[in-house]
Amino acid sequence: MFEKGNLYIRRELHDKYGGNRQGGISNCAKYPFIFVFTGKAGKYHGYEDGWSEDGYFHYTGEGQKGDMTFTKGNKA
């Protein structure tokens, strides 16, 4: 279905699967998916996301101030 390294259009994902159209983490109510969105502009806001050499994707999470909390998208 989804493949590592492919680029997907956010609007098209939301049209098909639903979910919050804003924010970096989108929980889809009707499907067992949680989408995480990242991009180059994130660094400007303090986010450092990306693939590590061992194949894991490291994602900063939602929230720009203080420690991350398990609320909203982070809870998903």
N, C-alpha and C positions, 0 to 999 in steps of 0.2 A: 504494500500500500504506500507507505512513505519510505524514502530512501535517504540515508545519510549523504550529505553533500549536495542534495538537490535544493533549489530555491523554490519556495512556494509563495504565491501571492496571498497576503493576509485576507484581503477582501473576499477572495474565492473560497478560502478555508471557512470563513465565517458564513458565507452564503450557503455552503453545503452542510456544515456541522454545527453552526450556531456559536455561542460563546461571546464573551465580552470583547467588543471591538477596540477597546482602549486598554492600556496597561500592558505590561510585559508577560503576564501569565493569564491565560484564558481557559477557564474550565467549561467544557461543553456539557450542558445539562442532559441532552438526549443521546450522547455517545460517551463511551468510556475513554475519552481523550482529554488530556491537558496540554495545551499548546504553550510553549515558551517562545517569546519573540526577542530577538537580539539584532543588533546592527552596529555599524560604525559610530553612529551618533550617541550611542550609550556611553562611550568613554567620556564624552563631554559632561555627562551627568554623574560620573563616578562608577559606572558599571564596567566590570571586566569579565566578559563571558567568552567562552571558547573551548575548543577541543584540546585535551592534553595528549601527550605522546603515548600514554597508555590506553587511549581510546575512550576516555570518559569526557563528558561534556560538563564543564563547570559553569554554573549559572549563579549570578549574584543574588537574584531574588528581588522582591518588591520592597521599596522603601529607600529613601536617600539619606535619612538622618538616624543615627544611633544603631543599635543592634537590630537585626531582623527579628520579626515576631511572626508567630504562626497564626496569622490572620489573613483574610482575603485570599489572594492568589497563592501566597506562601503556604497557607493551610491546605490548599488543594494538592 
